[in-house]
Amino acid sequence: MAANFNDLGQLMKLAQNIDMKQLANLSEKVNLEELIGMVSSMDERTLAQMTNFMRKQKRAKNGDGRELPPVTGDFFDLRSTFSDEQRAVQDTVRDFMETHVQPIANEYWQKDTFPRHLIDEMRKLHILPKIFHADGTRTHDAAVMEGIVTMEMARIDVSTATFFGVHGGLALWSMVMAGTEEQKQEWLPKMLNLDVIGAFGLTEPKVGSAISQGMRTTCRREGDTWVLNGEKKWIGNATFADMIIIWARDEDTDEVRGFLVRPENPGYHVDKIENKIALRMVENGHVTLTDCAVPESDHLSAMNGWSTVAEILRQTRAGVAWQGVGCAMGAYEHSARYARKRKQFGRPIGAFQLIQDKLVFMLGNVTAMQTMCLRLAEMQDAGTMRDEHASLAKVFTAARCRDTVALARDLHGGNGILLEHDVARFFCDTEAIYSYEGTNEINSLVVGRAITGQSAFA
Ligand SMILES: Cc1cc2nc3c(=O)[nH]c(=O)nc-3n(C[C@H](O)[C@H](O)[C@H](O)COP(=O)(O)OP(=O)(O)OC[C@H]3O[C@@H](n4cnc5c(N)ncnc54)[C@H](O)[C@@H]3O)c2cc1C
């Protein structure tokens, strides 16, 4: 009697789990009554053989049916080395990027426009005060924190990371390193809260890599006013920035000086650079300065010529290395997911050895880049990072990122060149990472000089 109750219970459980829609579909293809009759007349051995056969068929079609491991670009669990505060910031930025940026990234990339409303959303995260204090000094783990933030941003969208890097890196560092105490007091709190947005104008149309030796933009003092003349090219955020840091050579002393230029200054003009194939969401400006008048109060006079600019670039170069990390991480994660979804020859493409090899190569790159940059950030926070350390990280990450996004594009087949699959954006954006904050050739030369004692620069 008890056995019968058990059987009845099992039958009821079975009946609850039956998908009636699928059963109806099946009944159109086979005679269900006949099938049930056949199965119930089978002995246990034949039933077991049949179940085994069906499992094998399912495995061949859908993978092995087991729960698949999570897709993560943090294979060596870097996160476990982060402090509670660093983890909290990582979660905040990841959530912001996935909620606010991922859904619009391709649309704005296509529109060639920066979504200004993101600034209001980003302000709510209070990220920059975790990196800089209000007086411009850095928090004890500023570089690691900045690295985590940059990696998380670039993992979804490199343009957003670049917007952040130009304002919170280049422009902010310029104010910290070259601004007077009064200027810092006025501007830093507003910059840290994203109430004003900064840009950084160093590169010129005719002089890029050689800017330390050939800057053409000039400044001359006339009473309490400085008069600036020249052009600056590629200036990120310049089309909407509230303040643009402009570097110019003193006509009298040949010294490099810094200025805080406001868009309303007479003689200042900016055109948006159109038709880029990378970082299209970042608005890069071509700035023209025609007898542009800047008051002495906006002259960043607490600096020491070119060596201050070089120091700013040394600090921010490490941040660009982290962009490569995030970009490669995003490209890998998209690929690992795609390899599970996309089926060819009746199997997910991730089941093919050549595809697995690509994924492993990509993950190896990502992991090597992460561990290198984390160590670099620790050195930066400890004050032991030298030029060649930052340059090596920039060279290595930009090159490995390029390899990784190319594999990601390839793994997506034709879909890899469609924006909607995201890796096409990563593929294009990497080209900017490769060229800015010192091209890979120039950064190689910096490392080459350090390890051979011979300078290959002209
Ligand atoms: C998307 C983007 C955003 C940018 N944002 C900013 C910004 O906000 N502010 C700013 O000031 N600048 C910005 N830049 C400019 C960037 O820093 C420069 O593009 C970069 O320094 C290279 O200069 P260039 O493009 O003039 O190339 P060039 O200096 O003309 O170099 C051309 C090629 O020659 C190589 N080369 C040059 N000299 C040597 C040498 N001695 N040995 C071997 N090879 C050499 C270079 O590596 C490169 O391959 C941005 C650039 C891009 C693409």
Ligand as a Chemical Component Dictionary entry (heavy atoms), coordinates in Angstrom:
data_LIG
# 
_chem_comp.id                   LIG 
_chem_comp.type                 NON-POLYMER 
_chem_comp.pdbx_formal_charge   0 
_chem_comp.three_letter_code    LIG 
# 
loop_
_chem_comp_atom.comp_id 
_chem_comp_atom.atom_id 
_chem_comp_atom.alt_atom_id 
_chem_comp_atom.type_symbol 
_chem_comp_atom.charge 
_chem_comp_atom.model_Cartn_x 
_chem_comp_atom.model_Cartn_y 
_chem_comp_atom.model_Cartn_z 
_chem_comp_atom.pdbx_ordinal 
LIG C1  C1  C 0 41.396 60.194 -29.844 1  
LIG C2  C2  C 0 42.517 61.053 -29.435 2  
LIG C3  C3  C 0 42.375 61.853 -28.295 3  
LIG C4  C4  C 0 43.388 62.722 -27.929 4  
LIG N1  N1  N 0 43.197 63.583 -26.870 5  
LIG C5  C5  C 0 44.114 64.539 -26.619 6  
LIG C6  C6  C 0 43.885 65.534 -25.620 7  
LIG O1  O1  O 0 42.841 65.548 -24.935 8  
LIG N2  N2  N 0 44.814 66.518 -25.441 9  
LIG C7  C7  C 0 45.976 66.549 -26.152 10 
LIG O2  O2  O 0 46.776 67.457 -25.925 11 
LIG N3  N3  N 0 46.236 65.595 -27.099 12 
LIG C8  C8  C 0 45.341 64.611 -27.361 13 
LIG N4  N4  N 0 45.593 63.650 -28.314 14 
LIG C9  C9  C 0 46.806 63.742 -29.127 15 
LIG C10 C10 C 0 47.786 62.581 -28.929 16 
LIG O3  O3  O 0 48.438 62.709 -27.715 17 
LIG C11 C11 C 0 48.707 62.574 -30.152 18 
LIG O4  O4  O 0 47.934 62.068 -31.235 19 
LIG C12 C12 C 0 49.952 61.751 -29.966 20 
LIG O5  O5  O 0 50.812 62.372 -29.065 21 
LIG C13 C13 C 0 50.694 61.511 -31.301 22 
LIG O6  O6  O 0 50.887 62.677 -31.998 23 
LIG P1  P1  P 0 50.487 62.746 -33.541 24 
LIG O7  O7  O 0 49.121 62.216 -33.685 25 
LIG O8  O8  O 0 50.735 64.129 -34.005 26 
LIG O9  O9  O 0 51.466 61.735 -34.281 27 
LIG P2  P2  P 0 52.960 62.027 -34.802 28 
LIG O10 O10 O 0 53.776 62.577 -33.668 29 
LIG O11 O11 O 0 52.930 62.786 -36.036 30 
LIG O12 O12 O 0 53.470 60.555 -35.087 31 
LIG C14 C14 C 0 53.230 59.851 -36.316 32 
LIG C15 C15 C 0 53.915 58.504 -36.248 33 
LIG O13 O13 O 0 55.343 58.688 -36.157 34 
LIG C16 C16 C 0 55.847 57.982 -35.020 35 
LIG N5  N5  N 0 56.995 58.683 -34.467 36 
LIG C17 C17 C 0 57.111 59.999 -34.133 37 
LIG N6  N6  N 0 58.322 60.259 -33.663 38 
LIG C18 C18 C 0 59.032 59.078 -33.690 39 
LIG C19 C19 C 0 60.341 58.689 -33.323 40 
LIG N7  N7  N 0 61.230 59.552 -32.798 41 
LIG N8  N8  N 0 60.699 57.403 -33.499 42 
LIG C20 C20 C 0 59.823 56.497 -33.988 43 
LIG N9  N9  N 0 58.564 56.816 -34.370 44 
LIG C21 C21 C 0 58.170 58.093 -34.210 45 
LIG C22 C22 C 0 54.679 57.941 -34.065 46 
LIG O14 O14 O 0 54.827 56.912 -33.096 47 
LIG C23 C23 C 0 53.516 57.694 -35.012 48 
LIG O15 O15 O 0 53.446 56.350 -35.338 49 
LIG C24 C24 C 0 44.589 62.750 -28.681 50 
LIG C25 C25 C 0 44.737 61.909 -29.780 51 
LIG C26 C26 C 0 43.725 61.068 -30.161 52 
LIG C27 C27 C 0 43.908 60.212 -31.377 53 
# 
loop_
_chem_comp_bond.comp_id 
_chem_comp_bond.atom_id_1 
_chem_comp_bond.atom_id_2 
_chem_comp_bond.value_order 
_chem_comp_bond.pdbx_ordinal 
LIG C1  C2  SING 1  
LIG C2  C3  SING 2  
LIG C2  C26 DOUB 3  
LIG C3  C4  DOUB 4  
LIG C4  N1  SING 5  
LIG C4  C24 SING 6  
LIG N1  C5  DOUB 7  
LIG C5  C6  SING 8  
LIG C5  C8  SING 9  
LIG C6  O1  DOUB 10 
LIG C6  N2  SING 11 
LIG N2  C7  SING 12 
LIG C7  O2  DOUB 13 
LIG C7  N3  SING 14 
LIG N3  C8  DOUB 15 
LIG C8  N4  SING 16 
LIG N4  C9  SING 17 
LIG N4  C24 SING 18 
LIG C9  C10 SING 19 
LIG C10 O3  SING 20 
LIG C10 C11 SING 21 
LIG C11 O4  SING 22 
LIG C11 C12 SING 23 
LIG C12 O5  SING 24 
LIG C12 C13 SING 25 
LIG C13 O6  SING 26 
LIG O6  P1  SING 27 
LIG P1  O7  DOUB 28 
LIG P1  O8  SING 29 
LIG P1  O9  SING 30 
LIG O9  P2  SING 31 
LIG P2  O10 DOUB 32 
LIG P2  O11 SING 33 
LIG P2  O12 SING 34 
LIG O12 C14 SING 35 
LIG C14 C15 SING 36 
LIG C15 O13 SING 37 
LIG C15 C23 SING 38 
LIG O13 C16 SING 39 
LIG C16 N5  SING 40 
LIG C16 C22 SING 41 
LIG N5  C17 SING 42 
LIG N5  C21 SING 43 
LIG C17 N6  DOUB 44 
LIG N6  C18 SING 45 
LIG C18 C19 SING 46 
LIG C18 C21 DOUB 47 
LIG C19 N7  SING 48 
LIG C19 N8  DOUB 49 
LIG N8  C20 SING 50 
LIG C20 N9  DOUB 51 
LIG N9  C21 SING 52 
LIG C22 O14 SING 53 
LIG C22 C23 SING 54 
LIG C23 O15 SING 55 
LIG C24 C25 DOUB 56 
LIG C25 C26 SING 57 
LIG C26 C27 SING 58 
# 
